[in-house]
Amino acid sequence: MWEKVQQTAKYLKDKTGFSPEIGIVLGSGLGNFAEDIQVKQTINYSDIPNFPVSTVQGHKGTLIFGTIGSKKVIAMQGRFHYYEGYSMQETTFPIRVMKYLGVETVIVSNASGGVNPDFKVGDIMVIKDHINGFPDHPLRGKNEERFGPRFLNMNNAYTAELIEKAKATALKQNINLKEGVYYGLQGPTFETLAEYKMVRILGADCVGMSTVPEVIVARHMDMKCFGISIISDMGNEEGITTVNHDEVLKAVQQAEPVARNLIKELIISL
């Protein structure tokens, strides 16, 4: 893994001559955030050595280098998921590469199912913590000390300073920003009503199929983390019968302009 990360980082450095300071992972339906970036260069995942390829609708599969305000950023227009068949190490590989390109802060976004009864479809939730429900762990196996420690303290997985900045930005822009706990499950099935209830009982406010592995790996390398979830469906009501990926994308697209502006203003403020 170490050698592959260095090889990929060198390829990207040589190709772009760019040293980003902020990494962004764009989830389902949030790919249009690329329009907020002054793009310097775009590279398809398929052209990058050792990179997986995104197979999910709504995930374009390109790596974008550019600026937002005065900040140099790298954005993943489409992420990788464990349910696609990739290992946890492959799923989180781009986060490792980001670190060796110069990234110190990672911003992750996702679409998720809400279980907090105070939420509604289209709400934006800043992630204050997560629960790892995945059947595998990205740090499983022999630890590479050059990446980070064997036993990682996840007490402050999401950087409090970034959360406070986002809340202040939301207040200025009159955004009703929610705050809560994200529960990460394997997927690709949407949860049953009983599973939604379980997630709520265990202390989470929403549930999704990503984000947790990426944040674990980012923290393993001592990177700051900030995450938001767009609530794309609600699973806390009796009688829920339909949810599908098209509906998720539609819900996210309606909330996308607000989420995009929040992320953009947060980056500018850093």
SVG drawing of the C-alpha trace seen along z (x, -y; Angstrom):
<svg xmlns="http://www.w3.org/2000/svg" viewBox="-48 -37 55 45">
<polyline fill="none" stroke="black" stroke-width="0.4" points="0.0,0.0 2.8,-2.5 4.5,-2.0 1.2,-2.3 0.3,-5.5 3.7,-7.1 3.5,-6.0 0.1,-7.5 1.0,-10.7 4.1,-11.2 2.1,-10.6 -0.4,-13.3 2.3,-15.7 4.2,-15.3 1.1,-15.7 -0.4,-18.7 2.4,-20.5 -0.3,-21.2 -0.2,-21.0 -3.7,-21.0 -4.4,-21.8 -8.0,-20.8 -9.5,-17.5 -13.2,-17.2 -15.2,-13.9 -18.4,-14.6 -21.2,-12.1 -24.3,-11.1 -25.8,-14.0 -23.2,-16.5 -20.9,-16.3 -22.0,-19.8 -20.0,-21.3 -17.2,-21.2 -18.8,-24.3 -17.7,-26.2 -14.1,-25.4 -11.8,-27.4 -10.6,-24.3 -6.9,-24.0 -7.0,-20.4 -9.3,-17.4 -8.1,-13.7 -10.3,-10.7 -10.0,-8.0 -9.3,-5.4 -6.1,-7.3 -4.7,-7.4 -2.3,-4.5 -3.7,-2.2 -7.1,-4.2 -10.3,-2.3 -13.2,-3.3 -16.6,-4.5 -19.5,-2.4 -22.4,-4.2 -24.9,-6.5 -24.4,-10.1 -20.6,-9.5 -18.8,-11.0 -15.4,-9.5 -13.0,-12.4 -10.3,-14.1 -10.5,-17.9 -7.6,-20.2 -8.3,-23.9 -9.0,-26.7 -11.9,-28.1 -11.1,-31.6 -7.4,-31.5 -7.5,-27.8 -6.0,-25.1 -8.4,-22.1 -8.6,-18.6 -12.1,-17.2 -13.3,-13.6 -16.3,-13.9 -17.5,-10.4 -16.3,-8.2 -15.8,-4.5 -17.9,-2.2 -17.3,1.1 -20.5,2.4 -19.0,2.0 -16.7,4.9 -13.7,2.9 -11.7,3.7 -11.6,1.2 -8.1,0.3 -9.1,-0.3 -12.1,-2.3 -10.0,-4.7 -6.9,-4.7 -7.6,-8.3 -7.6,-9.7 -4.1,-8.3 -3.0,-9.8 -4.5,-13.2 -2.3,-13.3 0.9,-12.9 -0.2,-15.6 -0.3,-18.0 -3.9,-17.9 -4.4,-18.5 -8.2,-18.9 -10.7,-16.5 -14.4,-17.5 -16.8,-14.6 -20.4,-14.7 -23.1,-12.1 -26.8,-11.4 -28.3,-9.6 -31.6,-8.3 -32.9,-10.3 -34.0,-8.6 -34.3,-11.6 -38.0,-12.6 -37.0,-16.2 -35.5,-15.9 -37.1,-16.1 -36.1,-15.3 -33.8,-18.0 -32.3,-18.9 -28.5,-19.3 -26.8,-17.7 -23.3,-18.5 -21.8,-15.2 -20.5,-15.6 -19.7,-11.9 -20.3,-8.5 -21.0,-4.9 -19.1,-2.3 -21.4,0.5 -19.2,1.8 -18.2,5.5 -14.6,4.7 -12.2,2.0 -9.8,-0.1 -7.0,0.3 -7.3,4.0 -4.0,5.9 -0.4,5.1 -0.1,1.4 2.1,-0.9 3.6,-3.2 4.5,-5.7 0.8,-6.3 -0.2,-6.4 -0.4,-4.6 -1.6,-1.0 -4.3,-2.1 -6.1,-5.2 -8.1,-7.4 -11.3,-8.3 -12.7,-10.5 -12.5,-13.7 -13.1,-12.2 -14.8,-15.4 -12.9,-18.6 -14.8,-20.8 -13.3,-24.0 -14.6,-23.2 -18.1,-22.3 -18.3,-25.7 -17.2,-27.5 -19.9,-25.7 -22.5,-26.5 -21.5,-30.2 -21.7,-30.2 -25.1,-28.6 -26.3,-31.2 -25.2,-34.1 -26.8,-32.5 -30.0,-31.6 -29.5,-27.9 -31.3,-25.6 -28.3,-23.4 -28.9,-20.2 -26.2,-18.4 -26.1,-14.7 -24.5,-11.3 -24.0,-9.3 -24.3,-5.5 -22.3,-3.8 -23.6,-0.5 -22.4,1.7 -25.2,1.4 -26.1,1.6 -29.6,2.3 -31.6,-0.5 -32.5,0.3 -35.6,2.1 -37.9,0.2 -36.6,2.4 -33.0,1.4 -33.9,-2.3 -35.4,-1.9 -32.2,-0.1 -30.1,-2.9 -32.1,-5.4 -32.1,-3.3 -28.3,-3.1 -28.0,-6.8 -27.7,-7.9 -29.6,-10.6 -29.1,-9.3 -27.7,-6.3 -25.7,-5.8 -23.2,-3.6 -20.0,-5.6 -17.9,-8.3 -16.9,-6.3 -14.0,-4.5 -12.7,-7.7 -12.8,-9.6 -11.0,-6.7 -8.2,-6.8 -8.0,-10.6 -7.7,-10.6 -5.1,-7.8 -2.9,-10.3 -3.8,-13.2 -5.9,-15.1 -8.7,-17.3 -12.2,-16.1 -15.6,-17.8 -18.7,-16.0 -22.2,-16.8 -25.2,-14.6 -28.1,-15.6 -31.2,-13.8 -32.5,-12.1 -35.3,-10.0 -36.9,-9.4 -37.0,-6.0 -38.7,-6.7 -42.3,-6.4 -44.5,-3.4 -45.8,-2.6 -42.7,-3.7 -42.8,-1.6 -40.5,-3.1 -37.1,-4.5 -34.7,-4.1 -31.6,-5.7 -33.4,-8.0 -35.4,-9.4 -32.3,-9.9 -30.6,-11.8 -33.7,-13.9 -33.8,-14.9 -30.1,-15.7 -30.3,-17.8 -33.0,-20.0 -30.8,-20.6 -27.5,-20.8 -27.3,-24.6 -27.5,-25.2 -25.0,-22.4 -22.6,-23.7 -22.7,-27.2 -22.1,-26.0 -19.1,-24.0 -17.7,-26.8 -18.0,-29.4 -16.5,-27.1 -13.5,-26.5 -13.1,-30.2 -13.1,-30.9 -10.3,-28.4"/>
</svg>
